[in-house]
Amino acid sequence: MGLKILKKLLKKYKYNTRVYQTYLWFILNENIKEEQKKALRVLIKNPRFRKKVGFPAIILALQFQKSDLALNWIRPILKNSNRVEYKVVYSDILQLQNREDGAEKIRYQIFKTLNQMLKRNPKLKKDKIFISIYLRFINMYIKPYERKNFYFKKYKSIFTKKEFARILTGAYSYSKSYLIVKRIRDKYKLNEPW
């Protein structure tokens, strides 16, 4: 679905939550800055609609380093949901605000939860979203490099080359290996801002 089609749908269904969520994910994934700015203004001006839109609005706020907005917007969602993805973003927000102790505490809880989930449900080993999050936490908490590398090799086959390249850029960004990140980004033509 292209931007033109989404804009037509937005005109027709101005405050349809699903249409707006799809639009937000599209402009975030395609990194369309002008549309992102417009969307953020709409969500700031209309808090009732923003609450309905939910999680994509938080990601949009983070795209512009608006951690205070994102924090205020995610708190009500966390009260009503126990989803790991929301907790991960919450820990990222705390880190952006230099609240490292709080972020670290939440991340370690997430890591323990992910391990428990994987033990209880082996089908998650084939779930790309779950494994991409899991590998992020493996990167943070498993030492030495050889053990960490074992997990990355183990799950590499469930991803396309480009998907796995995105995961690797995240891992290498975390370890501050910026030259490797640049090489991977260039090789796979990734446009994510690391």
Backbone as a printed PyTorch tensor [residue, N CA C, xyz], in Angstrom:
tensor([[[  0.8550,  -1.1770,   0.0000],
         [  0.0000,   0.0000,   0.0000],
         [  0.8960,   1.2340,   0.0000]],

        [[  0.6680,   2.1330,  -0.9320],
         [  1.4910,   3.3250,  -1.0510],
         [  0.9370,   4.5070,  -0.2790]],

        [[  1.7500,   5.5370,  -0.1940],
         [  1.3830,   6.7430,   0.5420],
         [  0.1400,   7.4170,  -0.0610]],

        [[  0.0540,   7.4610,  -1.3840],
         [ -1.1030,   8.1110,  -2.0280],
         [ -2.4070,   7.4190,  -1.6260]],

        [[ -2.3880,   6.1150,  -1.6290],
         [ -3.5930,   5.3530,  -1.2640],
         [ -3.9420,   5.6120,   0.2000]],

        [[ -2.9350,   5.6090,   1.0580],
         [ -3.1790,   5.8580,   2.4820],
         [ -3.7480,   7.2570,   2.7160]],

        [[ -3.2370,   8.2400,   1.9870],
         [ -3.7580,   9.6040,   2.1340],
         [ -5.2180,   9.6920,   1.6830]],

        [[ -5.5670,   8.9790,   0.6160],
         [ -6.9650,   8.9470,   0.1750],
         [ -7.8440,   8.3200,   1.2540]],

        [[ -7.3580,   7.2360,   1.8290],
         [ -8.1200,   6.5800,   2.8960],
         [ -8.2680,   7.4970,   4.1120]],

        [[ -7.2180,   8.2620,   4.4170],
         [ -7.2800,   9.1890,   5.5450],
         [ -8.3000,  10.2990,   5.3160]],

        [[ -8.4000,  10.7590,   4.0640],
         [ -9.4050,  11.7850,   3.7570],
         [-10.8150,  11.2270,   3.9190]],

        [[-10.9870,  10.0070,   3.4710],
         [-12.3050,   9.3800,   3.5210],
         [-12.6810,   8.9820,   4.9560]],

        [[-11.7120,   8.4370,   5.7010],
         [-11.9430,   7.9570,   7.0720],
         [-11.0080,   8.6950,   8.0280]],

        [[-11.2570,   9.9720,   8.2130],
         [-10.3230,  10.8620,   8.9120],
         [ -9.8680,  10.3460,  10.2820]],

        [[-10.7840,   9.9100,  11.1060],
         [-10.4040,   9.4750,  12.4530],
         [-10.6270,   7.9790,  12.6660]],

        [[-10.3860,   7.2160,  11.6220],
         [-10.4430,   5.7610,  11.7420],
         [ -9.1160,   5.2790,  12.3180]],

        [[ -9.1860,   4.6450,  13.4640],
         [ -7.9740,   4.2420,  14.1800],
         [ -7.0980,   3.3030,  13.3630]],

        [[ -7.6890,   2.2920,  12.7660],
         [ -6.8930,   1.3090,  12.0040],
         [ -6.2070,   1.9390,  10.7980]],

        [[ -6.9290,   2.7830,  10.1050],
         [ -6.3400,   3.4610,   8.9340],
         [ -5.1660,   4.3220,   9.3950]],

        [[ -5.3560,   5.0460,  10.4930],
         [ -4.2970,   5.9330,  10.9720],
         [ -3.0890,   5.1330,  11.4800]],

        [[ -3.3300,   4.0190,  12.1360],
         [ -2.2230,   3.1670,  12.5820],
         [ -1.4300,   2.6450,  11.3840]],

        [[ -2.1430,   2.2030,  10.3590],
         [ -1.4750,   1.7080,   9.1490],
         [ -0.6430,   2.8200,   8.5130]],

        [[ -1.2250,   4.0010,   8.4480],
         [ -0.5140,   5.1780,   7.9170],
         [  0.7520,   5.4600,   8.7330]],

        [[  0.6300,   5.4430,  10.0650],
         [  1.8040,   5.7140,  10.9120],
         [  2.8980,   4.6720,  10.6980]],

        [[  2.5240,   3.4000,  10.7110],
         [  3.5490,   2.3620,  10.5100],
         [  4.2150,   2.5200,   9.1450]],

        [[  3.4430,   2.8800,   8.1350],
         [  3.9980,   3.0670,   6.7970],
         [  5.0140,   4.2040,   6.7870]],

        [[  4.6270,   5.3720,   7.3110],
         [  5.5520,   6.5180,   7.2590],
         [  6.7510,   6.3140,   8.1800]],

        [[  6.5910,   5.5160,   9.2200],
         [  7.7420,   5.1860,  10.0770],
         [  8.6830,   4.2260,   9.3510]],

        [[  8.1250,   3.1690,   8.7790],
         [  8.9540,   2.1810,   8.0840],
         [  9.6520,   2.7540,   6.8620]],

        [[  8.9680,   3.6640,   6.1760],
         [  9.5550,   4.2760,   4.9730],
         [ 10.3610,   5.5320,   5.3040]],

        [[ 10.3610,   5.9260,   6.5650],
         [ 11.1290,   7.0760,   7.0520],
         [ 10.7790,   8.3680,   6.3000]],

        [[  9.4820,   8.6460,   6.1760],
         [  8.9970,   9.8350,   5.4740],
         [  8.8280,  10.9510,   6.5030]],

        [[  9.8490,  11.7680,   6.6390],
         [  9.9330,  12.7560,   7.7240],
         [  8.8150,  13.7940,   7.6970]],

        [[  8.4950,  14.3510,   6.5340],
         [  7.4590,  15.3880,   6.4740],
         [  6.1140,  14.8510,   6.9410]],

        [[  5.7830,  13.6560,   6.4970],
         [  4.5250,  13.0360,   6.9300],
         [  4.5590,  12.7360,   8.4210]],

        [[  5.7170,  12.3310,   8.9160],
         [  5.8550,  12.0510,  10.3410],
         [  5.6070,  13.3200,  11.1730]],

        [[  6.1540,  14.4430,  10.7100],
         [  5.9640,  15.7110,  11.4300],
         [  4.4840,  16.0940,  11.4750]],

        [[  3.8110,  15.9580,  10.3340],
         [  2.3830,  16.2730,  10.2750],
         [  1.5940,  15.3720,  11.2210]],

        [[  1.9070,  14.0990,  11.1790],
         [  1.1820,  13.1280,  12.0150],
         [  1.3960,  13.4160,  13.4950]],

        [[  2.6140,  13.7730,  13.8670],
         [  2.8870,  14.0740,  15.2710],
         [  2.0760,  15.2910,  15.7270]],

        [[  1.9880,  16.3110,  14.8710],
         [  1.1800,  17.5010,  15.2110],
         [ -0.2910,  17.1230,  15.4200]],

        [[ -0.8080,  16.2740,  14.5410],
         [ -2.2060,  15.8320,  14.6570],
         [ -2.4210,  15.1170,  15.9860]],

        [[ -1.5100,  14.2380,  16.3480],
         [ -1.6640,  13.4470,  17.5710],
         [ -1.5140,  14.3020,  18.8320]],

        [[ -0.6450,  15.2910,  18.7860],
         [ -0.4840,  16.1950,  19.9370],
         [ -1.7500,  17.0300,  20.1280]],

        [[ -2.3240,  17.4950,  19.0160],
         [ -3.5170,  18.3390,  19.0930],
         [ -4.7790,  17.5630,  19.4780]],

        [[ -4.7710,  16.2540,  19.2570],
         [ -5.9800,  15.4620,  19.4850],
         [ -5.6780,  14.2720,  20.4100]],

        [[ -5.5550,  14.5240,  21.7240],
         [ -5.1770,  13.4600,  22.6650],
         [ -6.1660,  12.2920,  22.7230]],

        [[ -7.4410,  12.5630,  22.5580],
         [ -8.4240,  11.4640,  22.5980],
         [ -8.1820,  10.4900,  21.4440]],

        [[ -7.9510,  11.0230,  20.2510],
         [ -7.6620,  10.1760,  19.0940],
         [ -6.3170,   9.4670,  19.2740]],

        [[ -5.3180,  10.1910,  19.7920],
         [ -3.9970,   9.6000,  20.0090],
         [ -4.0770,   8.3920,  20.9300]],

        [[ -4.8910,   8.4680,  21.9700],
         [ -5.0530,   7.3240,  22.8750],
         [ -5.5910,   6.1110,  22.1340]],

        [[ -6.5030,   6.3450,  21.2020],
         [ -7.0590,   5.2470,  20.4080],
         [ -6.0070,   4.6640,  19.4580]],

        [[ -5.1690,   5.5380,  18.9170],
         [ -4.1200,   5.0940,  17.9920],
         [ -3.0960,   4.2310,  18.7330]],

        [[ -2.7560,   4.6210,  19.9520],
         [ -1.9270,   3.7890,  20.8170],
         [ -0.4510,   3.7400,  20.4790]],

        [[  0.0710,   2.5300,  20.4270],
         [  1.5020,   2.2710,  20.3600],
         [  2.2290,   2.9600,  19.1990]],

        [[  1.7010,   2.9710,  17.9710],
         [  2.4290,   3.6510,  16.8880],
         [  2.6830,   5.1350,  17.1760]],

        [[  1.7850,   5.7670,  17.9310],
         [  1.9740,   7.1820,  18.2850],
         [  3.2140,   7.3510,  19.1620]],

        [[  3.4530,   6.3920,  20.0270],
         [  4.6260,   6.4280,  20.9180],
         [  5.9080,   6.2870,  20.1020]],

        [[  5.8920,   5.3680,  19.1650],
         [  7.0680,   5.1690,  18.3040],
         [  7.3370,   6.4330,  17.4900]],

        [[  6.2780,   7.0630,  17.0200],
         [  6.4290,   8.3170,  16.2750],
         [  7.0660,   9.3960,  17.1500]],

        [[  6.6080,   9.5310,  18.3830],
         [  7.1910,  10.5270,  19.2990],
         [  8.6720,  10.2450,  19.5120]],

        [[  9.0250,   8.9860,  19.6440],
         [ 10.4390,   8.6260,  19.8310],
         [ 11.2790,   8.9410,  18.5980]],

        [[ 10.6590,   8.8380,  17.4450],
         [ 11.3670,   9.1480,  16.1990],
         [ 11.9140,  10.5770,  16.2320]],

        [[ 11.2280,  11.4530,  16.9640],
         [ 11.6490,  12.8460,  17.0780],
         [ 12.2790,  13.1560,  18.4370]],

        [[ 12.7210,  12.0980,  19.1240],
         [ 13.3910,  12.2470,  20.4270],
         [ 12.5040,  12.9510,  21.4580]],

        [[ 11.2100,  12.8010,  21.3420],
         [ 10.2520,  13.4030,  22.2760],
         [  9.9740,  12.3870,  23.3890]],

        [[ 10.9720,  12.1660,  24.2220],
         [ 10.8530,  11.1180,  25.2320],
         [  9.8270,  11.4450,  26.3080]],

        [[  9.6410,  12.7300,  26.6320],
         [  8.6180,  13.0890,  27.6260],
         [  7.2210,  12.7500,  27.1120]],

        [[  6.9690,  13.0920,  25.8580],
         [  5.6780,  12.7460,  25.2480],
         [  5.4950,  11.2320,  25.2330]],

        [[  6.5040,  10.5400,  24.7470],
         [  6.4250,   9.0820,  24.6420],
         [  6.1820,   8.4460,  26.0080]],

        [[  6.8590,   8.9540,  27.0310],
         [  6.6890,   8.4140,  28.3830],
         [  5.2590,   8.6390,  28.8770]],

        [[  4.7400,   9.8440,  28.6840],
         [  3.3590,  10.1260,  29.0930],
         [  2.3520,   9.2810,  28.3130]],

        [[  2.6520,   9.0130,  27.0560],
         [  1.7270,   8.2600,  26.2270],
         [  1.7810,   6.7590,  26.5120]],

        [[  2.9430,   6.2450,  26.9200],
         [  3.0580,   4.7920,  27.1140],
         [  2.5600,   4.3450,  28.4870]],

        [[  2.6070,   5.2080,  29.4740],
         [  2.2060,   4.7980,  30.8340],
         [  0.7980,   4.2040,  30.8920]],

        [[ -0.2140,   4.8480,  30.3090],
         [ -1.5520,   4.2350,  30.3580],
         [ -1.6160,   2.8810,  29.6430]],

        [[ -0.8470,   2.7370,  28.5720],
         [ -0.8270,   1.4720,  27.8340],
         [ -0.2220,   0.3730,  28.7080]],

        [[  0.8430,   0.6950,  29.4390],
         [  1.4850,  -0.2890,  30.3090],
         [  0.5540,  -0.7430,  31.4370]],

        [[ -0.3040,   0.1440,  31.8940],
         [ -1.2490,  -0.2310,  32.9580],
         [ -2.2560,  -1.2670,  32.4710]],

        [[ -2.5700,  -1.2100,  31.1770],
         [ -3.5980,  -2.0970,  30.6210],
         [ -3.0460,  -3.2910,  29.8580]],

        [[ -1.7370,  -3.3570,  29.6750],
         [ -1.1580,  -4.4420,  28.8840],
         [  0.1910,  -4.8570,  29.4500]],

        [[  0.4560,  -6.1240,  29.3330],
         [  1.7190,  -6.6770,  29.8320],
         [  2.6210,  -7.1200,  28.6760]],

        [[  2.3930,  -6.5730,  27.4830],
         [  3.1550,  -7.0080,  26.2960],
         [  4.6230,  -6.6280,  26.4170]],

        [[  5.4680,  -7.5430,  26.0480],
         [  6.9150,  -7.3520,  26.1380],
         [  7.3690,  -6.1730,  25.2910]],

        [[  6.7880,  -6.0260,  24.0960],
         [  7.1980,  -4.9460,  23.2010],
         [  7.0300,  -3.5820,  23.8610]],

        [[  5.9580,  -3.4220,  24.6220],
         [  5.7090,  -2.1520,  25.2900],
         [  6.7480,  -1.9070,  26.3800]],

        [[  7.1100,  -2.9730,  27.0890],
         [  8.1170,  -2.8330,  28.1460],
         [  9.4880,  -2.4970,  27.5500]],

        [[  9.7870,  -3.0830,  26.3990],
         [ 11.0590,  -2.7920,  25.7310],
         [ 11.1280,  -1.3060,  25.3740]],

        [[ 10.0640,  -0.8000,  24.7920],
         [ 10.0390,   0.6210,  24.4120],
         [ 10.0970,   1.4990,  25.6560]],

        [[  9.4140,   1.0970,  26.7100],
         [  9.4590,   1.8450,  27.9680],
         [ 10.8950,   1.9270,  28.4900]],

        [[ 11.6190,   0.8170,  28.4300],
         [ 13.0220,   0.8430,  28.8860],
         [ 13.8720,   1.7380,  27.9850]],

        [[ 13.5710,   1.7570,  26.6870],
         [ 14.2900,   2.6470,  25.7600],
         [ 14.0270,   4.1180,  26.0960]],

        [[ 12.7850,   4.4150,  26.4470],
         [ 12.4320,   5.7920,  26.8130],
         [ 13.2050,   6.2120,  28.0580]],

        [[ 13.2370,   5.3320,  29.0520],
         [ 13.9840,   5.6470,  30.2730],
         [ 15.4590,   5.8720,  29.9620]],

        [[ 16.0220,   5.0600,  29.0740],
         [ 17.4230,   5.2430,  28.7010],
         [ 17.6320,   6.5860,  28.0060]],

        [[ 16.7170,   6.9630,  27.1270],
         [ 16.8180,   8.2640,  26.4560],
         [ 16.8170,   9.4110,  27.4600]],

        [[ 16.1420,   9.1950,  28.5730],
         [ 16.0670,  10.2230,  29.6050],
         [ 17.1870,  10.0910,  30.6430]],

        [[ 18.1950,   9.2990,  30.3100],
         [ 19.3430,   9.0780,  31.1980],
         [ 18.9380,   8.5020,  32.5560]],

        [[ 17.9150,   7.6800,  32.5470],
         [ 17.4770,   6.9890,  33.7520],
         [ 17.9080,   5.5300,  33.6320]],

        [[ 19.2290,   5.3570,  33.5790],
         [ 19.8320,   4.0570,  33.3000],
         [ 19.4450,   2.9700,  34.3000]],

        [[ 19.3930,   3.3000,  35.5780],
         [ 19.0700,   2.2800,  36.5810],
         [ 17.6800,   1.7040,  36.3520]],

        [[ 16.7210,   2.5770,  36.1150],
         [ 15.3520,   2.1190,  35.8370],
         [ 15.2740,   1.3090,  34.5610]],

        [[ 15.9600,   1.7780,  33.5180],
         [ 15.9670,   1.0690,  32.2380],
         [ 16.6020,  -0.3090,  32.3940]],

        [[ 17.7030,  -0.3700,  33.1110],
         [ 18.4140,  -1.6440,  33.3030],
         [ 17.5590,  -2.6390,  34.0840]],

        [[ 16.8990,  -2.1700,  35.1060],
         [ 16.0410,  -3.0420,  35.9200],
         [ 14.9200,  -3.6520,  35.0670]],

        [[ 14.2880,  -2.8250,  34.2640],
         [ 13.2080,  -3.3020,  33.3980],
         [ 13.7470,  -4.2600,  32.3520]],

        [[ 14.8910,  -3.9400,  31.7630],
         [ 15.4700,  -4.8090,  30.7290],
         [ 15.8150,  -6.1870,  31.2730]],

        [[ 16.3570,  -6.2220,  32.4560],
         [ 16.7080,  -7.5330,  33.0140],
         [ 15.4340,  -8.3480,  33.2910]],

        [[ 14.3850,  -7.7010,  33.7480],
         [ 13.1040,  -8.3930,  33.9460],
         [ 12.5660,  -8.9190,  32.6140]],

        [[ 12.6990,  -8.1090,  31.5810],
         [ 12.2590,  -8.5290,  30.2430],
         [ 13.0450,  -9.7510,  29.7930]],

        [[ 14.3540,  -9.7290,  29.9880],
         [ 15.1980, -10.8490,  29.5700],
         [ 14.7740, -12.1370,  30.2700]],

        [[ 14.5170, -12.0550,  31.5650],
         [ 14.0570, -13.2370,  32.3080],
         [ 12.7050, -13.7080,  31.7690]],

        [[ 11.8120, -12.7810,  31.4880],
         [ 10.5000, -13.1220,  30.9470],
         [ 10.6310, -13.7940,  29.5860]],

        [[ 11.4970, -13.2710,  28.7250],
         [ 11.6940, -13.8580,  27.3970],
         [ 12.2070, -15.2920,  27.4990]],

        [[ 13.1520, -15.5160,  28.3860],
         [ 13.6710, -16.8780,  28.5840],
         [ 12.5690, -17.8230,  29.0550]],

        [[ 11.7440, -17.3680,  29.9890],
         [ 10.6320, -18.1960,  30.4810],
         [  9.6310, -18.4860,  29.3680]],

        [[  9.3300, -17.4770,  28.5780],
         [  8.3790, -17.6540,  27.4760],
         [  8.8970, -18.6780,  26.4740]],

        [[ 10.1810, -18.6170,  26.1750],
         [ 10.7910, -19.5400,  25.2170],
         [ 10.7770, -20.9760,  25.7460]],

        [[ 10.9940, -21.1460,  27.0440],
         [ 10.9410, -22.4860,  27.6440],
         [  9.5290, -23.0540,  27.6160]],

        [[  8.5350, -22.1980,  27.8880],
         [  7.1410, -22.6510,  27.9300],
         [  6.5630, -22.9090,  26.5440]],

        [[  7.0530, -22.1580,  25.5550],
         [  6.4680, -22.2450,  24.2280],
         [  7.5550, -22.3300,  23.1510]],

        [[  8.0010, -23.5350,  22.8200],
         [  9.0630, -23.7100,  21.8130],
         [  8.7040, -23.1700,  20.4210]],

        [[  7.4120, -22.9950,  20.1390],
         [  7.0080, -22.4410,  18.8370],
         [  7.5470, -21.0250,  18.6370]],

        [[  7.8450, -20.3390,  19.7490],
         [  8.3820, -18.9830,  19.6480],
         [  9.7440, -18.9540,  18.9580]],

        [[ 10.4190, -20.0950,  18.8940],
         [ 11.7280, -20.1600,  18.2300],
         [ 11.6270, -19.8530,  16.7430]],

        [[ 10.4230, -19.8900,  16.2130],
         [ 10.2130, -19.5920,  14.7920],
         [  9.5090, -18.2490,  14.5830]],

        [[  9.2100, -17.5440,  15.6580],
         [  8.5220, -16.2560,  15.5910],
         [  9.5620, -15.1420,  15.4090]],

        [[  9.5620, -14.5350,  14.2220],
         [ 10.5820, -13.5350,  13.8890],
         [ 10.5890, -12.3440,  14.8510]],

        [[  9.4100, -11.8500,  15.1810],
         [  9.3480, -10.6760,  16.0590],
         [  9.8920, -11.0280,  17.4430]],

        [[  9.4380, -12.1550,  17.9650],
         [  9.9060, -12.5680,  19.2870],
         [ 11.4250, -12.7730,  19.2890]],

        [[ 11.9310, -13.4990,  18.3000],
         [ 13.3700, -13.8020,  18.2550],
         [ 14.1960, -12.5380,  18.0360]],

        [[ 13.7070, -11.5940,  17.2630],
         [ 14.4800, -10.3520,  17.0770],
         [ 14.6130,  -9.6120,  18.4060]],

        [[ 13.5490,  -9.6030,  19.1980],
         [ 13.6220,  -8.9840,  20.5310],
         [ 14.5370,  -9.8010,  21.4350]],

        [[ 14.3910, -11.1020,  21.3830],
         [ 15.2130, -11.9980,  22.2030],
         [ 16.7010, -11.8010,  21.9100]],

        [[ 17.0590, -11.7050,  20.6380],
         [ 18.4670, -11.5060,  20.2660],
         [ 18.9980, -10.1700,  20.7610]],

        [[ 18.1510,  -9.1770,  20.7880],
         [ 18.5720,  -7.8800,  21.3510],
         [ 19.0050,  -8.0590,  22.8110]],

        [[ 18.2520,  -8.8330,  23.5550],
         [ 18.5660,  -9.0400,  24.9660],
         [ 19.7050, -10.0330,  25.1630]],

        [[ 19.8280, -10.9870,  24.2650],
         [ 20.9980, -11.8740,  24.2810],
         [ 22.2510, -11.0200,  24.1430]],

        [[ 22.1960, -10.0770,  23.2400],
         [ 23.3290,  -9.1850,  23.0110],
         [ 23.7140,  -8.4020,  24.2630]],

        [[ 22.7290,  -8.0510,  25.0800],
         [ 23.0020,  -7.2780,  26.2930],
         [ 23.5030,  -8.1260,  27.4530]],

        [[ 22.9660,  -9.3310,  27.5840],
         [ 23.1830, -10.0710,  28.8280],
         [ 24.0280, -11.3450,  28.7200]],

        [[ 24.2920, -11.8290,  27.5290],
         [ 25.0960, -13.0410,  27.3980],
         [ 26.5320, -12.6600,  27.0840]],

        [[ 27.4290, -13.2090,  27.8600],
         [ 28.8730, -13.0120,  27.6670],
         [ 29.5140, -14.3880,  27.6770]],

        [[ 30.6110, -14.6440,  27.1450],
         [ 31.4300, -13.8400,  26.2380],
         [ 30.8580, -13.8490,  24.8190]],

        [[ 31.5910, -13.2500,  23.9250],
         [ 31.1820, -13.1020,  22.5400],
         [ 30.8200, -14.4420,  21.9000]],

        [[ 31.5920, -15.4780,  22.1860],
         [ 31.3690, -16.7870,  21.5630],
         [ 29.9870, -17.3410,  21.9150]],

        [[ 29.5840, -17.2020,  23.1710],
         [ 28.2540, -17.6780,  23.5900],
         [ 27.1650, -16.8480,  22.9250]],

        [[ 27.3750, -15.5550,  22.8780],
         [ 26.4200, -14.6520,  22.2380],
         [ 26.2730, -15.0170,  20.7620]],

        [[ 27.3910, -15.2530,  20.1030],
         [ 27.4220, -15.5900,  18.6870],
         [ 26.6510, -16.8840,  18.4020]],

        [[ 26.6920, -17.8280,  19.3430],
         [ 25.9640, -19.0880,  19.2120],
         [ 24.4730, -18.8240,  18.9680]],

        [[ 23.8950, -17.9240,  19.7490],
         [ 22.4660, -17.6110,  19.6190],
         [ 22.1630, -16.9270,  18.2830]],

        [[ 23.0320, -16.0110,  17.8750],
         [ 22.8040, -15.3260,  16.6080],
         [ 22.8560, -16.3110,  15.4400]],

        [[ 23.8090, -17.2350,  15.4670],
         [ 23.8910, -18.2460,  14.4060],
         [ 22.6880, -19.1930,  14.4470]],

        [[ 22.2710, -19.5370,  15.6520],
         [ 21.1540, -20.4720,  15.8340],
         [ 19.8650, -19.9510,  15.1920]],

        [[ 19.6150, -18.6500,  15.3080],
         [ 18.3460, -18.0860,  14.8310],
         [ 18.4460, -17.3630,  13.4960]],

        [[ 19.6100, -17.2790,  12.9330],
         [ 19.8100, -16.5480,  11.6790],
         [ 18.9110, -17.0670,  10.5580]],

        [[ 18.6940, -18.3630,  10.5050],
         [ 17.9730, -18.9790,   9.3820],
         [ 16.4900, -18.5970,   9.3060]],

        [[ 15.9090, -18.0900,  10.3700],
         [ 14.4820, -17.7390,  10.2860],
         [ 14.2490, -16.3550,   9.6520]],

        [[ 15.3180, -15.6190,   9.4330],
         [ 15.2210, -14.2560,   8.8830],
         [ 15.7320, -14.1970,   7.4560]],

        [[ 15.2370, -13.2060,   6.7040],
         [ 15.8400, -12.9150,   5.4030],
         [ 17.2000, -12.2540,   5.6890]],

        [[ 18.0120, -12.1380,   4.6790],
         [ 19.3270, -11.5040,   4.8610],
         [ 19.1840, -10.0620,   5.3420]],

        [[ 18.2340,  -9.3390,   4.7710],
         [ 18.0400,  -7.9370,   5.1360],
         [ 17.5010,  -7.8110,   6.5730]],

        [[ 16.5790,  -8.6760,   6.9530],
         [ 16.0490,  -8.6630,   8.3230],
         [ 17.1630,  -8.9370,   9.3320]],

        [[ 17.9810,  -9.9270,   9.0040],
         [ 19.0670, -10.2660,   9.9280],
         [ 20.1100,  -9.1500,   9.9730]],

        [[ 20.3080,  -8.4840,   8.8450],
         [ 21.2330,  -7.3400,   8.8130],
         [ 20.7460,  -6.2400,   9.7570]],

        [[ 19.4330,  -6.0110,   9.7980],
         [ 18.8730,  -5.0220,  10.7350],
         [ 19.1610,  -5.4130,  12.1870]],

        [[ 18.9990,  -6.6920,  12.4740],
         [ 19.2680,  -7.1790,  13.8330],
         [ 20.7460,  -6.9830,  14.1760]],

        [[ 21.6100,  -7.3050,  13.2300],
         [ 23.0560,  -7.1350,  13.4660],
         [ 23.4430,  -5.6750,  13.6640]],

        [[ 22.8160,  -4.7790,  12.8980],
         [ 23.1490,  -3.3580,  13.0890],
         [ 22.7700,  -2.9020,  14.4940]],

        [[ 21.6520,  -3.4010,  14.9860],
         [ 21.2600,  -3.0870,  16.3610],
         [ 22.2690,  -3.6210,  17.3690]],

        [[ 22.7130,  -4.8600,  17.1520],
         [ 23.6770,  -5.4770,  18.0650],
         [ 25.0080,  -4.7350,  18.0360]],

        [[ 25.4760,  -4.4240,  16.8530],
         [ 26.7610,  -3.7220,  16.7510],
         [ 26.6580,  -2.2690,  17.2090]],

        [[ 25.4950,  -1.6570,  17.0450],
         [ 25.3020,  -0.3020,  17.5700],
         [ 25.4020,  -0.3140,  19.0880]],

        [[ 24.8060,  -1.3230,  19.6980],
         [ 24.8310,  -1.4410,  21.1560],
         [ 26.2670,  -1.5580,  21.6720]],

        [[ 27.0940,  -2.2800,  20.9140],
         [ 28.4910,  -2.4400,  21.3370],
         [ 29.3890,  -1.3370,  20.7790]],

        [[ 28.7700,  -0.3270,  20.1820],
         [ 29.4680,   0.8530,  19.6570],
         [ 30.4900,   0.5230,  18.5600]],

        [[ 30.1500,  -0.4530,  17.7220],
         [ 30.9950,  -0.8370,  16.5900],
         [ 30.4520,  -0.1540,  15.3300]],

        [[ 30.6280,   1.1540,  15.2830],
         [ 29.9710,   1.9570,  14.2570],
         [ 30.4740,   1.6960,  12.8400]],

        [[ 31.7330,   1.3300,  12.6750],
         [ 32.2370,   1.0270,  11.3260],
         [ 31.5730,  -0.2270,  10.7690]],

        [[ 31.3550,  -1.2190,  11.6250],
         [ 30.6700,  -2.4350,  11.1850],
         [ 29.2230,  -2.1120,  10.8430]],

        [[ 28.5830,  -1.2810,  11.6570],
         [ 27.1990,  -0.8580,  11.3920],
         [ 27.1200,  -0.1870,  10.0300]],

        [[ 28.0510,   0.7120,   9.7580],
         [ 28.0540,   1.4180,   8.4700],
         [ 28.2220,   0.4380,   7.3090]],

        [[ 29.1290,  -0.5290,   7.4530],
         [ 29.3380,  -1.5270,   6.4020],
         [ 28.0590,  -2.3270,   6.1350]],

        [[ 27.4030,  -2.7690,   7.2000],
         [ 26.1690,  -3.5490,   7.0440],
         [ 25.0730,  -2.6900,   6.4060]],

        [[ 24.9290,  -1.4510,   6.8940],
         [ 23.9080,  -0.5450,   6.3310],
         [ 24.1300,  -0.3280,   4.8410]],

        [[ 25.3860,  -0.0980,   4.4540],
         [ 25.6950,   0.1400,   3.0480],
         [ 25.4350,  -1.1110,   2.2000]],

        [[ 25.8660,  -2.2590,   2.7060],
         [ 25.7240,  -3.5110,   1.9610],
         [ 24.2560,  -3.8530,   1.7050]],

        [[ 23.3970,  -3.6630,   2.7000],
         [ 21.9910,  -4.0510,   2.5780],
         [ 21.0580,  -2.8640,   2.3150]],

        [[ 21.6440,  -1.6860,   2.0900],
         [ 20.8810,  -0.4690,   1.7840],
         [ 19.7890,  -0.2130,   2.8380]],

        [[ 20.1950,  -0.2540,   4.0950],
         [ 19.2790,  -0.0080,   5.1960],
         [ 19.2040,   1.4970,   5.4390]],

        [[ 18.0120,   2.0010,   5.7020],
         [ 17.8870,   3.4490,   5.9170],
         [ 17.5460,   3.8000,   7.3710]],

        [[ 17.6610,   2.8250,   8.2660],
         [ 17.3830,   3.0890,   9.6710],
         [ 18.4540,   4.0030,  10.2580]],

        [[ 18.0450,   4.9710,  11.0830],
         [ 19.0340,   5.8410,  11.7350],
         [ 19.6130,   5.1580,  12.9630]],

        [[ 20.8340,   4.6790,  12.8870],
         [ 21.4890,   4.0320,  14.0220],
         [ 22.4100,   5.0380,  14.6240]]])
